């Protein structure tokens, strides 16, 4: 092999006698590849994120009705308390059954399982709902713990439970008409439950501030102990006198607070279906009735307050009074001239009518308007009826109204007007909320003179000492009152064998603090051979109530002093 002396280039020197090694990629190429990989990963993550968003939106759409339902039933309510802090109404947690039809795998199997626990749901209508394409449907609200556990143990796909607030009333029917009730969505539909909604809770709920949050309790003026006594004595009276209904009211004459109010038959607010039965209506404030002879107290007060009649006057009750083709007579007529106390004590229709005529028809109408007996009562409770007035307030109507016929008012209205006759002449609007005397003074309206009020206290006390209200006496408590027996109307005519009896009272009569009204509808004689007048039934029921509640209300008895302290000047 020949050897040349020519110079060898750098490239030639590198390859001569060596193995060839290829060069690696440039930095630019490496960067390009990295960027490409990052872009691919970004696209993958974007695709995954987009899919998750789509799934989330789809799930939100499917469960929108569920969320809406959850929000609507989660609203809580404040506890309702009596004046001593005893719970009248409170929220408890309960479970409601729902279904998501789109998630149900076997409709027939699901329906069969649900119906094994809740037979009322095993219908074709429920099957059609389960087979629908709905995202959410209610099946049953307010399950018992046992029902929830039994359905839960079935493990049916697409069936679930929603925890929601439910109202519970520890006292049951004791104060049912006052407390009221709520619907399945925990919204007030009657009584003070509805009043609270109308006052502020409804607005709070609409703004979304009432969802599952604790609230300050709402205190009422009712005393649960006194309420129990009134209801208990009414229950006994309905049984003893075989009456079809009864009303009992205790009103604070100085503040207008309703301390107790019962209407029988009543209802248990824990069982809402009972409230729909017509016989269980609130007769105390939601019903209007002819109150009978208890109205004579208003007529006497009207005549005296007008100045046209004085306590020194007397009226001839020897013969029946003929007006407009009707004859006005007395139940137990004395057949002689009667003084004002005698007219009241003997409950003379003739004497009362003549007192009204002496004062005048217009005076009577204006006086009853002043006492609030001709217009709808204004108070917290929603269930308040409007009085029924005569279509034409002429002389005949005025005469019958003077002794409690021809005008229908609520028992609560009657008690409120009577409180004005007892407390010095001040009409105070009633309330079911606590109210101080200072607050009551600001609301009070003078409707009769203090002197007239003194006379009415004297007459009320006299009636219990020596008149038809003797069976209402309670030793130590100076009870005063007036009986009332009103014949009921059927087919436009008064029926003599069906009556509504009342006893309207106050105590203690030296300074009346509480007004008590008891009404019995169609009471029967307690035993054969005696009558069924108010003096024989509503008066002793009133006595039993006062005897039990007076110590609870802090009214001290007075014994040993035989001197009456009811002041009167005329």
Secondary structure, 3 states (H helix, E strand, C coil): CCCCCCCCCHHHHHHCCCCCCCCCCCHHHHHHHHHHHHHHHHHHHHHHHHHHHHHHHHHHHHCHHHHHHHHHHCECCCCEECCCCCEEEEEEEEEEEEECHHHCCCHHHHHHHHHHHCHHHCCHHHHHHHCCCCCCEEEEEEECHHHHHHHHHHCCCCEEEEEEEEEECCCHHHHHHHHCCECCCCCECCHHHHHHHHHHHHHHHHCCCCECCCCCCEEECCCHHHHHHHHHHHHHHHHHHCCCEEEEEEEECCCCEEEEEEEECCCCCCCHHHHHCHHHCCHHHHCCECCHHHHHHHHHHHHHHHCCCCCCCEEECCCCEEECCEEECCCCCCCCEEEHHHHHHCCCHHHHHHHHHHHCHHHHHHHHHHCCCCCCCCCCCCCCCCCECCCCCCHHHHHHHHCCCCCEECHHHHHHHHHHHHCCCEECCCECECCCHHHHHHHCEECCCHHHHHHHHHHHHHHHHHCCCHHHCCCCCCCEEEEEEEEEEECCEEEEEEEEEEEEEEECCCCCCEEEEEEEECCCCCCCCCCCCHHHCHHHHHHHHHHHHCCCCCCCCCCCCCCCCCCCCC
